[in-house]
């Protein structure tokens, strides 16, 4: 596998791979972008082409192309290797084994769901079984191109069609249950006589399904796969795999509510469209979208339920470093949803007008507030406006970048007619929202100024330094440091040059990769490109480490006894040569 890993690494430029997931901008010899691994409001992540690494100065996350893919897409190392190999058109010489887990491996679950996708697609093409589903597709005006792009299918009108097919292919019922393809009460498919919408992850792998009824008396109208180890509803957006390139190109995304809305938008040429999966927009969704674009347009149904959904989504997105707009189709012929508008005469133009007329998030919230306050007295309006400002503070206005916060305060002042200092006073009194766990970094876990840690960092940046002097894995107390040291030991045993890139090539744990990059970047911050300064730091750190170790041993009674025993052995075991207890001389 090392050969496979190196071939894949050489074919996977880290700037291109990360640039497909995060907007990057050149800055000198590096690229910068918003870090996708914490609540980043200004570009804190740098990508270094010359070293093929990435590093976030804020949260400390870093590594090589493999560790980025592992973290960003939630993959095991073997999955990341296979993903990058497929992306580069490289056939792996041998399929790597995943680390053992409880239950089935993720690859087995993904293969089972892919098998189900193929089964449903085949059923759609069957003359008899797929008839009702094909009629439903035709009634929606969905083209054959969209059927293929979104891999639509249908579940047959029997309780065990998928289960029987899976058994013929050697897949166990236990695996199908773990992949959420059959019911847990045994022996029955999860979907029966339904139009099937495969749900893909960001890299295009099928991870779950949505299903629409084909009989009006079947309930519910829509049914989704339950969550599983490969499917997290709060972090998945329908159509993102098909839309991501367009979103990055347009620097904008349109967020709708349903499968058919997304398909209708793509068919009409609005290919930067995605949808939530029957849930409200979550903070995880927001983090995914802000990595890809500058503007998010919320397009919800024009009824009251749709407007409430827009309200909730606006609150989630408010503190994100993106422009948020809200579009309504209510003025376009009375149609409620994008699918209905786009299938009507002149629908494409009407849809484009709705997007072009989308309202700034703050204006949208104020207009909704003003509608609720219609007929209220001046005092009630004043209280409601101040409460709205206070709510925005709770949603994170006090945490956004100062320049953006000042802009928002001025905008609120213009919209609400409140003086800026009044808004500022209300914001200062608003309770501060507690950051999520993803924003907290344990910086005390490893002391980056520890002399032995810095010495190892010097070696990672300068292969000419004597790596044998920094000690083996046992010299380090922290488990991640030991993992890095073991990577160094493997390189030495192979007779290979020790460098940051080479060490990252021997580490599969993304946490250890992050730490290795942080250590090397710490040394670079101290020494820059000055090799002599790096050598001096290396010698100084080893000197301090040696003195500390000696001091500890001098204070350790066991170590003192062992030194005396060593002296005794060196003198041939003569007891008269040893000092007496209490400091007296030898025997007379």
BANULUM-282490 format. One record per residue (C-alpha): residue number from 0; residue in three letters; z, y, x. Coordinates in steps of 0.02 Angstrom, whole numbers, plus 50000, padded with zeros to 5 digits. Example, Ala and Ser with C-alpha at 12.3 -4.5 7.8 and 13.67 -1.06 7.14 Angstrom:
BEGIN
ATOM pos code    zz    yy    xx
ATOM   0  ALA 50390 49775 50615
ATOM   1  SER 50357 49947 50684
END
This chain:
BEGIN
ATOM pos code    zz    yy    xx
ATOM   0  UNK 50000 50000 50000
ATOM   1  UNK 50025 50127 50144
ATOM   2  UNK 49837 50124 50175
ATOM   3  UNK 49803 50152 49990
ATOM   4  UNK 49930 50292 49987
ATOM   5  UNK 49850 50382 50134
ATOM   6  UNK 49675 50363 50064
ATOM   7  UNK 49731 50435 49897
ATOM   8  UNK 49828 50575 49981
ATOM   9  UNK 49678 50627 50086
ATOM  10  UNK 49570 50632 49929
ATOM  11  UNK 49697 50732 49825
ATOM  12  UNK 49706 50913 49880
ATOM  13  UNK 49875 50976 49819
ATOM  14  UNK 49807 51148 49771
ATOM  15  UNK 49677 51069 49657
ATOM  16  UNK 49798 50945 49580
ATOM  17  UNK 49934 51074 49544
ATOM  18  UNK 49803 51202 49492
ATOM  19  UNK 49751 51086 49351
ATOM  20  UNK 49928 51097 49283
ATOM  21  UNK 49990 51271 49332
ATOM  22  UNK 49901 51437 49354
ATOM  23  UNK 49898 51474 49541
ATOM  24  UNK 49856 51637 49626
ATOM  25  UNK 49817 51657 49812
ATOM  26  UNK 49946 51750 49917
ATOM  27  UNK 49904 51755 50101
ATOM  28  UNK 49885 51578 50167
ATOM  29  UNK 49978 51505 50017
ATOM  30  UNK 49961 51498 49827
ATOM  31  UNK 50097 51548 49705
ATOM  32  UNK 50133 51511 49523
ATOM  33  UNK 50269 51489 49393
ATOM  34  UNK 50376 51339 49435
ATOM  35  UNK 50358 51210 49295
ATOM  36  UNK 50526 51129 49336
ATOM  37  UNK 50643 51269 49282
ATOM  38  UNK 50642 51421 49168
ATOM  39  UNK 50539 51527 49287
ATOM  40  UNK 50494 51705 49237
ATOM  41  UNK 50410 51759 49397
ATOM  42  UNK 50307 51656 49520
ATOM  43  UNK 50438 51562 49621
ATOM  44  UNK 50334 51411 49672
ATOM  45  UNK 50222 51413 49824
ATOM  46  UNK 50089 51285 49870
ATOM  47  UNK 50049 51270 50055
ATOM  48  UNK 49874 51199 50086
ATOM  49  UNK 49899 51179 50274
ATOM  50  UNK 50050 51065 50247
ATOM  51  UNK 49995 50993 50078
ATOM  52  UNK 50166 51030 50004
ATOM  53  UNK 50240 51134 49862
ATOM  54  UNK 50410 51217 49855
ATOM  55  UNK 50506 51323 49730
ATOM  56  UNK 50618 51453 49811
ATOM  57  UNK 50720 51470 49652
ATOM  58  UNK 50764 51292 49599
ATOM  59  UNK 50728 51205 49765
ATOM  60  UNK 50605 51078 49695
ATOM  61  UNK 50469 51028 49816
ATOM  62  UNK 50371 50885 49892
ATOM  63  UNK 50194 50823 49912
ATOM  64  UNK 50056 50786 49787
ATOM  65  UNK 50136 50621 49735
ATOM  66  UNK 50307 50694 49698
ATOM  67  UNK 50228 50838 49599
ATOM  68  UNK 50132 50716 49488
ATOM  69  UNK 50289 50609 49467
ATOM  70  UNK 50393 50757 49410
ATOM  71  UNK 50263 50849 49307
ATOM  72  UNK 50197 50699 49211
ATOM  73  UNK 50358 50598 49207
ATOM  74  UNK 50281 50454 49305
ATOM  75  UNK 50351 50322 49420
ATOM  76  UNK 50280 50327 49596
ATOM  77  UNK 50161 50182 49563
ATOM  78  UNK 50094 50270 49407
ATOM  79  UNK 50065 50429 49508
ATOM  80  UNK 49973 50331 49642
ATOM  81  UNK 49861 50249 49513
ATOM  82  UNK 49831 50413 49422
ATOM  83  UNK 49780 50505 49581
ATOM  84  UNK 49673 50357 49637
ATOM  85  UNK 49580 50357 49471
ATOM  86  UNK 49560 50546 49482
ATOM  87  UNK 49484 50529 49656
ATOM  88  UNK 49375 50381 49611
ATOM  89  UNK 49468 50266 49731
ATOM  90  UNK 49491 50082 49691
ATOM  91  UNK 49661 50025 49754
ATOM  92  UNK 49657 49873 49867
ATOM  93  UNK 49808 49800 49777
ATOM  94  UNK 49900 49858 49622
ATOM  95  UNK 50073 49920 49675
ATOM  96  UNK 50228 49846 49597
ATOM  97  UNK 50341 49962 49500
ATOM  98  UNK 50526 49974 49531
ATOM  99  UNK 50620 49857 49417
ATOM 100  UNK 50690 49929 49256
ATOM 101  UNK 50781 49864 49105
ATOM 102  UNK 50658 49794 48981
ATOM 103  UNK 50469 49809 49002
ATOM 104  UNK 50388 49916 49136
ATOM 105  UNK 50308 50079 49084
ATOM 106  UNK 50137 50014 49134
ATOM 107  UNK 50158 49868 49014
ATOM 108  UNK 50201 49987 48872
ATOM 109  UNK 50052 50098 48912
ATOM 110  UNK 49936 49947 48920
ATOM 111  UNK 50001 49886 48751
ATOM 112  UNK 49970 50056 48670
ATOM 113  UNK 49796 50064 48749
ATOM 114  UNK 49759 49891 48678
ATOM 115  UNK 49812 49954 48506
ATOM 116  UNK 49698 50106 48525
ATOM 117  UNK 49550 49992 48564
ATOM 118  UNK 49593 49882 48415
ATOM 119  UNK 49600 50029 48294
ATOM 120  UNK 49435 50098 48359
ATOM 121  UNK 49352 49929 48336
ATOM 122  UNK 49419 49917 48158
ATOM 123  UNK 49343 50088 48118
ATOM 124  UNK 49171 50022 48167
ATOM 125  UNK 49189 49862 48063
ATOM 126  UNK 49077 49873 47910
ATOM 127  UNK 49206 49813 47785
ATOM 128  UNK 49375 49857 47861
ATOM 129  UNK 49330 50035 47916
ATOM 130  UNK 49240 50089 47758
ATOM 131  UNK 49380 50192 47680
ATOM 132  UNK 49424 50275 47846
ATOM 133  UNK 49242 50321 47880
ATOM 134  UNK 49232 50398 47706
ATOM 135  UNK 49388 50501 47742
ATOM 136  UNK 49312 50560 47907
ATOM 137  UNK 49150 50607 47820
ATOM 138  UNK 49244 50700 47683
ATOM 139  UNK 49328 50804 47818
ATOM 140  UNK 49160 50840 47899
ATOM 141  UNK 49219 50767 48065
ATOM 142  UNK 49070 50734 48178
ATOM 143  UNK 49038 50575 48276
ATOM 144  UNK 49065 50674 48436
ATOM 145  UNK 49241 50720 48380
ATOM 146  UNK 49276 50541 48327
ATOM 147  UNK 49237 50489 48505
ATOM 148  UNK 49325 50634 48592
ATOM 149  UNK 49487 50606 48496
ATOM 150  UNK 49465 50416 48489
ATOM 151  UNK 49493 50402 48301
ATOM 152  UNK 49518 50230 48225
ATOM 153  UNK 49590 50143 48074
ATOM 154  UNK 49724 50014 48037
ATOM 155  UNK 49664 49870 47927
ATOM 156  UNK 49736 49837 47755
ATOM 157  UNK 49845 49692 47810
ATOM 158  UNK 50022 49679 47876
ATOM 159  UNK 49989 49590 48041
ATOM 160  UNK 49813 49633 48099
ATOM 161  UNK 49869 49713 48263
ATOM 162  UNK 50006 49585 48291
ATOM 163  UNK 49887 49437 48276
ATOM 164  UNK 49761 49518 48394
ATOM 165  UNK 49896 49559 48522
ATOM 166  UNK 49959 49379 48522
ATOM 167  UNK 49783 49318 48557
ATOM 168  UNK 49780 49433 48708
ATOM 169  UNK 49945 49363 48771
ATOM 170  UNK 50055 49512 48723
ATOM 171  UNK 50226 49468 48655
ATOM 172  UNK 50300 49535 48494
ATOM 173  UNK 50447 49600 48596
ATOM 174  UNK 50327 49709 48698
ATOM 175  UNK 50246 49776 48539
ATOM 176  UNK 50417 49820 48469
ATOM 177  UNK 50464 49911 48631
ATOM 178  UNK 50299 50007 48622
ATOM 179  UNK 50338 50049 48438
ATOM 180  UNK 50180 49963 48374
ATOM 181  UNK 50265 49842 48254
ATOM 182  UNK 50417 49861 48145
ATOM 183  UNK 50586 49813 48215
ATOM 184  UNK 50624 49707 48062
ATOM 185  UNK 50493 49586 48126
ATOM 186  UNK 50318 49523 48097
ATOM 187  UNK 50233 49678 48026
ATOM 188  UNK 50120 49812 48099
ATOM 189  UNK 50188 49989 48096
ATOM 190  UNK 50025 50057 48021
ATOM 191  UNK 49929 49981 47876
ATOM 192  UNK 49771 50047 47793
ATOM 193  UNK 49777 50216 47877
ATOM 194  UNK 49663 50332 47975
ATOM 195  UNK 49729 50328 48154
ATOM 196  UNK 49743 50478 48270
ATOM 197  UNK 49788 50424 48450
ATOM 198  UNK 49912 50541 48535
ATOM 199  UNK 49882 50568 48721
ATOM 200  UNK 49993 50632 48860
ATOM 201  UNK 49937 50776 48972
ATOM 202  UNK 49832 50663 49082
ATOM 203  UNK 49743 50579 48938
ATOM 204  UNK 49839 50415 48922
ATOM 205  UNK 49873 50355 48745
ATOM 206  UNK 50061 50354 48715
ATOM 207  UNK 50078 50349 48524
ATOM 208  UNK 49985 50368 48360
ATOM 209  UNK 49979 50476 48206
ATOM 210  UNK 49917 50396 48044
ATOM 211  UNK 49854 50471 47880
ATOM 212  UNK 49858 50372 47719
ATOM 213  UNK 49694 50311 47643
ATOM 214  UNK 49772 50274 47472
ATOM 215  UNK 49848 50419 47376
ATOM 216  UNK 49996 50316 47317
ATOM 217  UNK 50047 50265 47494
ATOM 218  UNK 50196 50361 47563
ATOM 219  UNK 50218 50457 47671
ATOM 220  UNK 50055 50552 47684
ATOM 221  UNK 50068 50558 47874
ATOM 222  UNK 50162 50434 47982
ATOM 223  UNK 50195 50452 48170
ATOM 224  UNK 50247 50324 48299
ATOM 225  UNK 50435 50329 48331
ATOM 226  UNK 50486 50398 48499
ATOM 227  UNK 50489 50276 48644
ATOM 228  UNK 50508 50273 48833
ATOM 229  UNK 50330 50339 48848
ATOM 230  UNK 50328 50456 48696
ATOM 231  UNK 50438 50609 48679
ATOM 232  UNK 50387 50707 48524
ATOM 233  UNK 50472 50868 48580
ATOM 234  UNK 50371 50870 48742
ATOM 235  UNK 50201 50815 48673
ATOM 236  UNK 50063 50920 48596
ATOM 237  UNK 49917 50842 48503
ATOM 238  UNK 49750 50882 48584
ATOM 239  UNK 49822 50948 48748
ATOM 240  UNK 49726 50823 48855
ATOM 241  UNK 49564 50878 48771
ATOM 242  UNK 49609 51064 48773
ATOM 243  UNK 49694 51095 48941
ATOM 244  UNK 49538 51144 49039
ATOM 245  UNK 49484 51263 48902
ATOM 246  UNK 49659 51337 48889
ATOM 247  UNK 49658 51375 49076
ATOM 248  UNK 49484 51447 49067
ATOM 249  UNK 49521 51557 48916
ATOM 250  UNK 49698 51597 48976
ATOM 251  UNK 49749 51574 48794
ATOM 252  UNK 49798 51434 48676
ATOM 253  UNK 49793 51420 48486
ATOM 254  UNK 49939 51321 48413
ATOM 255  UNK 49913 51244 48240
ATOM 256  UNK 50007 51118 48135
ATOM 257  UNK 49900 50962 48109
ATOM 258  UNK 49783 50834 48183
ATOM 259  UNK 49634 50879 48075
ATOM 260  UNK 49662 51065 48111
ATOM 261  UNK 49645 51033 48297
ATOM 262  UNK 49490 50926 48275
ATOM 263  UNK 49409 51055 48159
ATOM 264  UNK 49444 51193 48287
ATOM 265  UNK 49369 51094 48430
ATOM 266  UNK 49218 51048 48326
ATOM 267  UNK 49190 51233 48286
ATOM 268  UNK 49198 51279 48471
ATOM 269  UNK 49381 51334 48480
ATOM 270  UNK 49422 51202 48610
ATOM 271  UNK 49583 51285 48669
ATOM 272  UNK 49679 51223 48516
ATOM 273  UNK 49830 51105 48506
ATOM 274  UNK 49958 51057 48375
ATOM 275  UNK 50140 51008 48364
ATOM 276  UNK 50178 50833 48297
ATOM 277  UNK 50262 50868 48132
ATOM 278  UNK 50404 50961 48216
ATOM 279  UNK 50443 51141 48254
ATOM 280  UNK 50383 51211 48419
ATOM 281  UNK 50513 51170 48551
ATOM 282  UNK 50566 51247 48716
ATOM 283  UNK 50483 51099 48804
ATOM 284  UNK 50319 51139 48717
ATOM 285  UNK 50336 51321 48769
ATOM 286  UNK 50364 51275 48951
ATOM 287  UNK 50209 51165 48951
ATOM 288  UNK 50098 51299 48875
ATOM 289  UNK 50157 51443 48984
ATOM 290  UNK 50106 51344 49138
ATOM 291  UNK 49926 51347 49078
ATOM 292  UNK 49895 51518 49002
ATOM 293  UNK 49948 51699 48975
ATOM 294  UNK 49932 51710 48785
ATOM 295  UNK 49992 51595 48645
ATOM 296  UNK 49921 51622 48471
ATOM 297  UNK 50025 51542 48333
ATOM 298  UNK 49913 51493 48187
ATOM 299  UNK 50014 51422 48044
ATOM 300  UNK 49978 51396 47860
ATOM 301  UNK 49983 51559 47763
ATOM 302  UNK 50109 51494 47635
ATOM 303  UNK 50295 51531 47649
ATOM 304  UNK 50331 51368 47739
ATOM 305  UNK 50199 51411 47869
ATOM 306  UNK 50273 51584 47895
ATOM 307  UNK 50447 51512 47919
ATOM 308  UNK 50374 51392 48047
ATOM 309  UNK 50296 51542 48136
ATOM 310  UNK 50465 51629 48133
ATOM 311  UNK 50548 51479 48216
ATOM 312  UNK 50409 51461 48344
ATOM 313  UNK 50418 51646 48385
ATOM 314  UNK 50603 51629 48424
ATOM 315  UNK 50570 51485 48544
ATOM 316  UNK 50432 51581 48633
ATOM 317  UNK 50512 51752 48637
ATOM 318  UNK 50591 51743 48810
ATOM 319  UNK 50442 51655 48891
ATOM 320  UNK 50337 51757 49014
ATOM 321  UNK 50182 51752 48902
ATOM 322  UNK 50105 51862 48769
ATOM 323  UNK 50137 51787 48597
ATOM 324  UNK 50034 51831 48443
ATOM 325  UNK 50038 51768 48264
ATOM 326  UNK 49880 51740 48162
ATOM 327  UNK 49868 51712 47975
ATOM 328  UNK 49722 51645 47873
ATOM 329  UNK 49788 51720 47712
ATOM 330  UNK 49656 51858 47708
ATOM 331  UNK 49510 51739 47737
ATOM 332  UNK 49460 51682 47563
ATOM 333  UNK 49630 51617 47515
ATOM 334  UNK 49617 51462 47626
ATOM 335  UNK 49781 51396 47692
ATOM 336  UNK 49739 51300 47851
ATOM 337  UNK 49607 51303 47990
ATOM 338  UNK 49522 51144 47931
ATOM 339  UNK 49492 51220 47759
ATOM 340  UNK 49431 51386 47828
ATOM 341  UNK 49313 51310 47956
ATOM 342  UNK 49232 51194 47827
ATOM 343  UNK 49193 51340 47711
ATOM 344  UNK 49034 51447 47720
ATOM 345  UNK 49054 51577 47856
ATOM 346  UNK 49214 51490 47910
ATOM 347  UNK 49186 51506 48097
ATOM 348  UNK 49168 51695 48086
ATOM 349  UNK 49319 51706 47970
ATOM 350  UNK 49422 51602 48089
ATOM 351  UNK 49371 51710 48238
ATOM 352  UNK 49419 51867 48140
ATOM 353  UNK 49590 51794 48104
ATOM 354  UNK 49618 51759 48289
ATOM 355  UNK 49553 51931 48339
ATOM 356  UNK 49670 52014 48212
ATOM 357  UNK 49821 51915 48267
ATOM 358  UNK 49981 52016 48269
ATOM 359  UNK 50095 52048 48416
ATOM 360  UNK 50252 51942 48402
ATOM 361  UNK 50370 52091 48389
ATOM 362  UNK 50261 52175 48257
ATOM 363  UNK 50254 52011 48159
ATOM 364  UNK 50443 51994 48159
ATOM 365  UNK 50468 52174 48110
ATOM 366  UNK 50342 52163 47967
ATOM 367  UNK 50430 52008 47902
ATOM 368  UNK 50596 52099 47915
ATOM 369  UNK 50530 52253 47827
ATOM 370  UNK 50463 52145 47686
ATOM 371  UNK 50636 52069 47663
ATOM 372  UNK 50716 52243 47664
ATOM 373  UNK 50600 52318 47534
ATOM 374  UNK 50708 52423 47417
ATOM 375  UNK 50864 52416 47526
ATOM 376  UNK 50961 52574 47568
ATOM 377  UNK 50956 52666 47735
ATOM 378  UNK 51123 52595 47793
ATOM 379  UNK 51069 52417 47753
ATOM 380  UNK 50904 52443 47845
ATOM 381  UNK 50996 52512 47998
ATOM 382  UNK 51113 52362 48002
ATOM 383  UNK 50968 52241 47983
ATOM 384  UNK 50869 52322 48123
ATOM 385  UNK 51018 52317 48241
ATOM 386  UNK 51049 52136 48193
ATOM 387  UNK 50867 52096 48235
ATOM 388  UNK 50887 52176 48407
ATOM 389  UNK 51048 52079 48432
ATOM 390  UNK 50957 51918 48386
ATOM 391  UNK 50820 51955 48512
ATOM 392  UNK 50955 51978 48642
ATOM 393  UNK 51027 51808 48600
ATOM 394  UNK 50853 51733 48615
ATOM 395  UNK 50842 51790 48795
ATOM 396  UNK 50782 51971 48802
ATOM 397  UNK 50925 52012 48920
ATOM 398  UNK 50866 51876 49040
ATOM 399  UNK 50682 51920 49055
ATOM 400  UNK 50613 52009 49207
ATOM 401  UNK 50670 52192 49209
ATOM 402  UNK 50494 52265 49198
ATOM 403  UNK 50451 52156 49049
ATOM 404  UNK 50620 52195 48968
ATOM 405  UNK 50589 52382 48982
ATOM 406  UNK 50417 52360 48905
ATOM 407  UNK 50491 52260 48760
ATOM 408  UNK 50627 52390 48730
ATOM 409  UNK 50496 52529 48723
ATOM 410  UNK 50391 52424 48605
ATOM 411  UNK 50540 52392 48492
ATOM 412  UNK 50579 52578 48492
ATOM 413  UNK 50401 52617 48436
ATOM 414  UNK 50398 52483 48302
ATOM 415  UNK 50572 52507 48229
ATOM 416  UNK 50593 52693 48253
ATOM 417  UNK 50757 52666 48344
ATOM 418  UNK 50796 52765 48503
ATOM 419  UNK 50781 52663 48662
ATOM 420  UNK 50962 52694 48711
ATOM 421  UNK 51021 52624 48544
ATOM 422  UNK 50920 52465 48573
ATOM 423  UNK 50989 52454 48750
ATOM 424  UNK 51168 52471 48688
ATOM 425  UNK 51145 52334 48557
ATOM 426  UNK 51066 52219 48687
ATOM 427  UNK 51210 52242 48808
ATOM 428  UNK 51332 52190 48672
ATOM 429  UNK 51230 52036 48623
ATOM 430  UNK 51302 51870 48682
ATOM 431  UNK 51208 51792 48827
ATOM 432  UNK 51121 51629 48786
ATOM 433  UNK 51178 51487 48900
ATOM 434  UNK 51038 51418 49007
ATOM 435  UNK 50990 51238 48984
ATOM 436  UNK 51030 51101 49107
ATOM 437  UNK 50854 51111 49177
ATOM 438  UNK 50895 51284 49249
ATOM 439  UNK 51052 51229 49342
ATOM 440  UNK 51036 51177 49522
ATOM 441  UNK 51175 51098 49624
ATOM 442  UNK 51147 51195 49785
ATOM 443  UNK 51309 51128 49860
ATOM 444  UNK 51247 50948 49860
ATOM 445  UNK 51175 50964 50037
ATOM 446  UNK 51223 51101 50161
ATOM 447  UNK 51057 51165 50228
ATOM 448  UNK 51151 51249 50371
ATOM 449  UNK 51232 51089 50431
ATOM 450  UNK 51180 51071 50615
ATOM 451  UNK 51120 50891 50598
ATOM 452  UNK 51020 50934 50441
ATOM 453  UNK 50939 51082 50530
ATOM 454  UNK 50901 50974 50682
ATOM 455  UNK 50809 50852 50572
ATOM 456  UNK 50717 50999 50492
ATOM 457  UNK 50661 51054 50666
ATOM 458  UNK 50588 50880 50697
ATOM 459  UNK 50496 50882 50530
ATOM 460  UNK 50408 51042 50583
ATOM 461  UNK 50377 50998 50766
ATOM 462  UNK 50330 50816 50806
ATOM 463  UNK 50351 50849 50993
ATOM 464  UNK 50541 50856 50976
ATOM 465  UNK 50640 50700 51020
ATOM 466  UNK 50675 50621 50851
ATOM 467  UNK 50793 50491 50927
ATOM 468  UNK 50922 50627 50958
ATOM 469  UNK 50951 50668 50774
ATOM 470  UNK 51027 50497 50736
ATOM 471  UNK 50984 50364 50609
ATOM 472  UNK 51020 50354 50424
ATOM 473  UNK 51204 50313 50456
ATOM 474  UNK 51227 50486 50534
ATOM 475  UNK 51211 50568 50362
ATOM 476  UNK 51336 50562 50220
ATOM 477  UNK 51222 50618 50078
ATOM 478  UNK 51116 50477 50003
ATOM 479  UNK 50959 50585 49994
ATOM 480  UNK 50979 50632 50177
ATOM 481  UNK 50995 50447 50219
ATOM 482  UNK 50835 50414 50122
ATOM 483  UNK 50742 50546 50223
ATOM 484  UNK 50814 50476 50385
ATOM 485  UNK 50757 50301 50336
ATOM 486  UNK 50582 50370 50310
ATOM 487  UNK 50591 50439 50488
ATOM 488  UNK 50651 50270 50552
ATOM 489  UNK 50504 50182 50470
ATOM 490  UNK 50382 50300 50555
ATOM 491  UNK 50465 50272 50724
ATOM 492  UNK 50460 50082 50701
ATOM 493  UNK 50274 50095 50661
ATOM 494  UNK 50244 50200 50816
ATOM 495  UNK 50182 50343 50707
ATOM 496  UNK 50207 50529 50734
ATOM 497  UNK 50354 50603 50639
ATOM 498  UNK 50310 50756 50534
ATOM 499  UNK 50352 50823 50362
ATOM 500  UNK 50190 50758 50289
ATOM 501  UNK 50213 50586 50368
ATOM 502  UNK 50393 50573 50308
ATOM 503  UNK 50343 50622 50131
ATOM 504  UNK 50219 50479 50143
ATOM 505  UNK 50364 50358 50165
ATOM 506  UNK 50472 50425 50023
ATOM 507  UNK 50449 50378 49840
ATOM 508  UNK 50600 50469 49769
ATOM 509  UNK 50545 50646 49716
ATOM 510  UNK 50724 50710 49740
ATOM 511  UNK 50720 50657 49922
ATOM 512  UNK 50547 50734 49942
ATOM 513  UNK 50612 50899 49873
ATOM 514  UNK 50756 50897 49994
ATOM 515  UNK 50644 50860 50143
ATOM 516  UNK 50533 51008 50100
ATOM 517  UNK 50685 51122 50076
ATOM 518  UNK 50752 51075 50247
ATOM 519  UNK 50587 51106 50336
ATOM 520  UNK 50561 51270 50243
ATOM 521  UNK 50738 51324 50290
ATOM 522  UNK 50697 51300 50474
ATOM 523  UNK 50531 51391 50452
ATOM 524  UNK 50622 51538 50372
ATOM 525  UNK 50737 51545 50524
ATOM 526  UNK 50605 51520 50661
ATOM 527  UNK 50437 51563 50585
ATOM 528  UNK 50291 51499 50690
ATOM 529  UNK 50388 51520 50853
ATOM 530  UNK 50396 51345 50930
ATOM 531  UNK 50514 51402 51067
ATOM 532  UNK 50635 51471 50938
ATOM 533  UNK 50626 51304 50846
ATOM 534  UNK 50665 51211 51008
ATOM 535  UNK 50815 51324 51043
ATOM 536  UNK 50879 51296 50865
ATOM 537  UNK 50856 51109 50889
ATOM 538  UNK 50959 51107 51050
ATOM 539  UNK 51092 51223 50980
ATOM 540  UNK 51112 51117 50823
ATOM 541  UNK 51127 50955 50922
ATOM 542  UNK 51256 51037 51035
ATOM 543  UNK 51361 51093 50886
ATOM 544  UNK 51345 50922 50805
ATOM 545  UNK 51401 50835 50964
ATOM 546  UNK 51553 50949 50985
ATOM 547  UNK 51602 50923 50804
ATOM 548  UNK 51587 50735 50820
ATOM 549  UNK 51693 50737 50978
ATOM 550  UNK 51826 50845 50894
ATOM 551  UNK 51834 50726 50746
ATOM 552  UNK 51850 50576 50859
ATOM 553  UNK 51991 50661 50958
ATOM 554  UNK 52086 50685 50796
ATOM 555  UNK 52056 50506 50741
ATOM 556  UNK 52192 50385 50801
ATOM 557  UNK 52079 50235 50777
ATOM 558  UNK 51947 50317 50887
ATOM 559  UNK 52080 50353 51020
ATOM 560  UNK 52136 50172 51021
ATOM 561  UNK 51957 50114 51040
ATOM 562  UNK 51931 50232 51188
ATOM 563  UNK 52089 50163 51273
ATOM 564  UNK 52029 49986 51241
ATOM 565  UNK 51861 50028 51318
ATOM 566  UNK 51948 50100 51473
ATOM 567  UNK 52057 49944 51483
ATOM 568  UNK 51904 49831 51482
ATOM 569  UNK 51817 49938 51613
ATOM 570  UNK 51970 49916 51730
ATOM 571  UNK 51969 49728 51715
ATOM 572  UNK 52113 49721 51592
ATOM 573  UNK 52246 49782 51717
ATOM 574  UNK 52392 49848 51610
ATOM 575  UNK 52468 49944 51756
ATOM 576  UNK 52314 50055 51760
ATOM 577  UNK 52349 50119 51583
ATOM 578  UNK 52465 50268 51552
ATOM 579  UNK 52636 50231 51480
ATOM 580  UNK 52684 50285 51306
ATOM 581  UNK 52755 50459 51307
ATOM 582  UNK 52640 50521 51443
ATOM 583  UNK 52723 50441 51594
ATOM 584  UNK 52626 50379 51745
ATOM 585  UNK 52580 50201 51788
ATOM 586  UNK 52704 50063 51841
ATOM 587  UNK 52788 50090 52010
END
